[in-house]
């Protein structure tokens, strides 16, 4: 198991940066997948796992150093809503990691792909509690649950994904300090298991629930498990200010993988507003200069987005 200090080191030595992949669920939808219902991208783990594997492979071809699994919205209650039991959920979580590994290995078996590259890593996505509610709560964080209740809710999924063989856990789209604290405390049960934390933010300084982003980074980096911290599924317009606020307190690498700038309408189950007009190559270089060392994209970004970022930074 990689330690806090060495997980990213080969990538930093090779190129000075780690390229994350881009949007998974939205890319599956772009390719025709129906992700309606409470499982979102996890629905494709049942309906079309081959399409998930192909998307992962395309992100590696585009330049991604890390592939993130389709486990973000898989939960016991979500599977129960589609009449599947806990065993089915556990199998889906395991398969989500295996699909990234398979895609990585297919990519890496081609000698030309290894030129100037480090062998890509596999990240197991740990979505926030709000994602499982399927009502947009990950962009609010108003759960009304205690730290203990959130620990108990996250434990079953984390136990499964911890055994699935991923290189790192990706605790994603965390909207509030309460959930961050719960996950940090839960990770104490898994010593030596690397994890990153990425937060959903509503502006240039605050998490969606209103907590300080800098304070969130300060909190999670106290855990010896945590190998990076930053922001995801947040509008690109806020990334620079967020990086500046975190840079003052961060003792671990900072990561950013914003969405396209559109807004998720949970009731209508669709994205609203126009995407941010952004030169991803220029933006990635700017974020790198401010302090980000892991850079990618989230919802509504594509393999072409990651290709632009990788070409600019590598």
C-alpha positions, -999 to 999 in steps of 0.1 A, spaced: 0 0 0 14 34 -10 22 58 18 12 95 20 46 106 6 51 82 -23 17 77 -41 21 107 -64 59 110 -64 66 91 -97 41 114 -115 56 146 -99 91 134 -109 79 126 -145 58 157 -152 53 177 -120 16 171 -121 -11 143 -119 -38 144 -145 -72 132 -132 -100 120 -155 -132 138 -164 -169 134 -160 -180 98 -160 -218 98 -157 -223 127 -180 -200 111 -206 -220 79 -203 -251 99 -210 -234 116 -239 -229 82 -254 -265 72 -250 -268 56 -215 -300 61 -196 -289 71 -160 -323 82 -147 -333 70 -112 -315 68 -79 -283 50 -90 -270 75 -116 -237 62 -130 -240 31 -109 -270 21 -130 -246 14 -159 -227 -11 -137 -258 -32 -141 -270 -22 -175 -238 -16 -195 -205 -22 -177 -187 -25 -210 -196 11 -218 -181 22 -184 -149 3 -192 -146 20 -226 -151 55 -211 -123 48 -186 -100 36 -214 -108 67 -234 -98 89 -205 -65 70 -201 -59 75 -238 -67 112 -234 -39 115 -209 -55 107 -175 -31 94 -148 -60 84 -125 -93 67 -134 -122 72 -109 -147 44 -105 -185 45 -111 -193 39 -75 -201 75 -66 -239 71 -61 -240 34 -52 -257 29 -18 -278 4 1 -309 25 -1 -304 34 -38 -302 -3 -47 -332 -11 -25 -352 15 -45 -346 -6 -76 -354 -39 -58 -317 -50 -55 -302 -61 -22 -270 -54 -3 -252 -82 -20 -260 -67 -54 -246 -34 -42 -214 -50 -29 -209 -67 -62 -215 -35 -81 -190 -16 -59 -164 -43 -65 -171 -44 -103 -167 -6 -105 -131 -8 -94 -124 -38 -116 -136 -20 -147 -111 9 -141 -83 -17 -135 -92 -35 -167 -93 -3 -187 -60 8 -172 -43 -26 -180 -57 -26 -216 -43 9 -221 -9 0 -205 -4 -31 -225 2 -10 -256 39 -1 -256 34 33 -273 12 44 -244 40 39 -219 62 65 -235 67 94 -212 39 81 -189 37 65 -154 14 36 -150 -20 51 -142 -37 47 -108 -72 35 -99 -94 56 -76 -125 42 -59 -151 69 -56 -168 74 -22 -197 97 -30 -212 119 -3 -243 110 16 -263 137 -3 -256 120 -36 -275 89 -24 -306 110 -15 -308 118 -52 -323 153 -45 -293 176 -50 -283 175 -14 -246 172 -23 -249 208 -34 -264 219 -1 -251 197 27 -281 202 49 -283 166 60 -293 170 97 -272 140 106 -245 137 133 -209 127 127 -217 93 142 -247 87 120 -226 96 89 -198 73 100 -222 44 103 -238 52 69 -205 54 50 -189 23 67 -204 -5 46 -194 11 13 -160 20 24 -153 -15 38 -161 -30 4 -142 -5 -17 -112 -8 7 -109 -44 -3 -115 -39 -41 -79 -32 -49 -79 5 -58 -48 26 -53 -66 54 -35 -101 63 -23 -117 94 -37 -140 110 -11 -158 133 -35 -182 162 -36 -182 166 2 -204 197 9 -199 202 47 -174 199 75 -196 174 94 -193 148 67 -156 155 62 -151 149 99 -171 117 97 -150 103 69 -117 113 86 -127 95 117 -139 64 97 -106 62 79 -90 56 113 -104 21 110 -84 16 78 -48 25 86 -25 28 56 -54 32 31 -47 63 10 -76 87 3 -82 121 -11 -109 146 -2 -126 169 -27 -152 194 -16 -182 209 -34 -181 247 -31 -206 274 -36 -182 303 -41 -145 312 -38 -142 305 -1 -170 283 12 -183 248 9 -219 244 -3 -230 243 34 -212 275 41 -182 261 60 -147 275 52 -129 256 24 -96 264 40 -108 250 73 -120 218 55 -85 213 40 -69 219 74 -92 193 89 -87 164 65 -50 168 62 -46 159 98 -54 123 89 -23 102 79 -45 85 53 -52 117 33 -28 122 4 -45 152 -13 -73 176 -8 -92 201 -29 -124 208 -49 -145 191 -74 -179 195 -92 -176 233 -86 -178 260 -112 -144 269 -128 -149 305 -119 -143 298 -83 -112 276 -86 -85 303 -84 -98 319 -52 -104 285 -36 -68 275 -44 -54 307 -30 -74 302 2 -62 266 6 -26 273 -3 -21 292 29 -29 262 51 -22 231 29 6 207 38 -5 181 13 -10 183 -25 -40 202 -37 -63 189 -64 -90 205 -86 -115 190 -110 -143 214 -116 -174 208 -136 -183 227 -168 -200 255 -149 -235 243 -154 -260 239 -125 -276 206 -116 -314 207 -114 -322 177 -92 -360 179 -96 -358 179 -134 -327 157 -134 -309 179 -159 -282 205 -161 -291 241 -164 -274 273 -175 -247 276 -201 -213 261 -195 -185 285 -185 -166 297 -216 -131 283 -207 -98 276 -224 -91 244 -204 -54 244 -214 -49 280 -202 -70 274 -170 -51 243 -161 -18 260 -164 -31 289 -143 -44 265 -116 -10 247 -116 9 280 -111 -13 288 -81 -6 254 -65 -27 226 -78 -8 194 -84 -37 171 -94 -59 185 -121 -88 171 -141 -125 176 -147 -159 166 -133 -195 167 -146 -199 177 -183 -162 175 -190 -151 150 -216 -120 130 -228 -113 160 -251 -112 183 -220 -87 160 -204 -66 158 -235 -64 196 -235 -53 196 -199 -28 168 -203 -13 184 -234 -9 217 -217 6 204 -185 26 173 -194 
